[in-house]
Structures are given as structure tokens and as C-alpha cells.
Amino acid sequence: MRLTVEQLGAALKKTLAPIYFITGDEPLQQGEAADAIRAVARNAGFNSRDIVTVDAQFEWAAINAAAESLSIFADKKIIDCRLPSGKPGTEGSKALLYFCRHIPDDTILLVTSGKLESASLKSKWFQALDRHGVVVQVWPLTGTALLRWLQMRLQLKGMTATPEGIKILAARLEGNLLAAAQEIEKLYILYGAGHLDEEAIASVVADSSRYDVFALADCLLVGNIGRTVKVLQGLKTEGVAAPVVLWAITREARLLTKIKSALQQGQTKAAAFQQHQVWEKRKALVNSAVDRLEMQQLDRVILMSALADRQIKGQRQGSPWETLQKICLIMAGADVMAAA
């Protein structure tokens, strides 16, 4: 059975399932969902807890051995399994299928996992967990969903805020729910329960966005102009060295140039991606940029990168950060002439 995070609480009030599988890449919601399951299980007498983390050395037989090791006098047990990769592998798949076929009466299996790939959702092990237990898929919050979550989180502390105040929270925290929870706690400590206006929120909430050159590279590949400019400005504000930013930009530009050259010579995208070591999670981003950018644009990026390099070294006049911004605008898809 599949539930959303919002549906989990009501389901836990009705009954405890023998298996819970929480998957996603939003740590706060995932952690709080697991906490809720553990709390209800403890109240139901599951006082013993084994925590196992799946890594390269992990032996999956330990899962079923732990479940079968209980005597009639032992406490009920929670097996708390951490699966960061979201991939149990062959042995893990067998172990999970075995557990589903031989579910102990006195054991709950709680698996927290990284985000699953689409192929995993069709696997036998996942379908077995779904059939015999509860699957909770955790999604990052954006747009109106994020605004509702922030409003609900404030209400839990007895606070309300104007719609504009909530938008300030959302804009400053950019979907980082861990940071949002901390900032709301800070607001509660400072102001207590009651109504908050925009000025109070803006004066307290720090800009918790964190920028790095890899985030910038992803923005360039996907062609998000507004986000690209914001991330670049964030890198400058946080004191990231201009040569590091230039390195990240030129690395992507050269990769795209090589792939487009390979395609022009008759290679398939799959072969070009494999040759240039584009790993699976980046294929969609790189593919988007390959389809969107022309070779002329990439050539111009390389030339302007040489200019930025000379400006950084003091060999040419001008601001390297201004040149970097123009380069980023071209790669993100802004009008070439306007970016010049």
C-alpha cells in the first residue's frame, strides 16, 4: 500500500503494518515519517531496535537472522534498515523477498531509502514490500505545496503569518525543509505564539540557500536562466574563487562540445555519453543541453572563458565576474547578442 507523508499519521492510528518502506531525497520529511512509525511501534510494545546500514560490506542475511533470533520471551523488535543507495542488489532483493514470505509476528521492518529509480519500482522486491507493507514516497516540496507546508509548520507552533511573510520564508529557504524547520523554531523562540508580519520574518530568517559550482553546472545544463544568475551571485557572495567557477563552466562546455562533435561524426548519443563518461543521473541534464545549444554558442563560451581567465590573472581589463555572468547566460539559453 502506498501512502503520502500526509496520509501516514492517520494510517498509523488505525493499525501497524509489518513493513514500512520510506523512499525519497527530502531528509526532514523522511526522518519525521520514520520517527512517527517508531513512536507508534514503541507504544505497541516494540521496545527492541536493531539498526543496520547497508554498505558494500553489509550481509543481507543479517536482516532475516535478526528477525528469526527472537525467543517467546524477547521484546518485540524493530529492524531499522538504512538503504542510502536505494539499490539492495541481488542478495538484498532475495533477502527482502524472503522476509515478505516469512513475516514474523513480533518484528517490524522499517527501511529508509534514497530515491528509487523507475526500474526499481517495477522490481519484484519493491512490489512485495508494497503488497505486504506500506510504502511512503517522499517528494521535495515546491510551489503551493511548500507554502502549505510552511503554513502548517507555523501553526504547529501556534504561529500565523501573512501570505507575503510565508513567501519570504519560501524564497529564502528554497525548499530546504531542514533549514525551514530551524528558522521557524528561531521565530518561535524570539516571538512566541502569535501573528508574524513580513518585517519580523525578513529580519530573522537567514538566506539558507547554499550554492556550489556543481549546482551552477546543473543550472547551465538545464537552461534555467533565473536560477543560473542567482546561483552565480550566491557563489560570488560566498567568496568562491572565480577560477573555480570558471573551471566548472568550461568543463561542461568542453564536454558538450566533444559530445556534439561525436554526434556530427555519426555516433549515437548512447555511445557518445559512454565514451565521455556521462554517468546515469546526469544523462538527462547533458541531453537537454546537447539538444538546446548550438556549436556556435559553445565555441563562444570557450572564447569568452579565455577572456575571463585573462581577466582573473590581471592580463586583461574588466570584471571576470561580469564575463562569467555573460558566459552563463549564453549557456543557459539567453539571447547571444544580449549577453555579449
Order of alpha helices (4+ residues) and beta strands (2+ residues): beta-alpha-beta-alpha-beta-alpha-beta-alpha-beta-alpha-alpha-beta-alpha-beta-alpha-alpha-beta-alpha-alpha-alpha-alpha-alpha-alpha-alpha-alpha-alpha
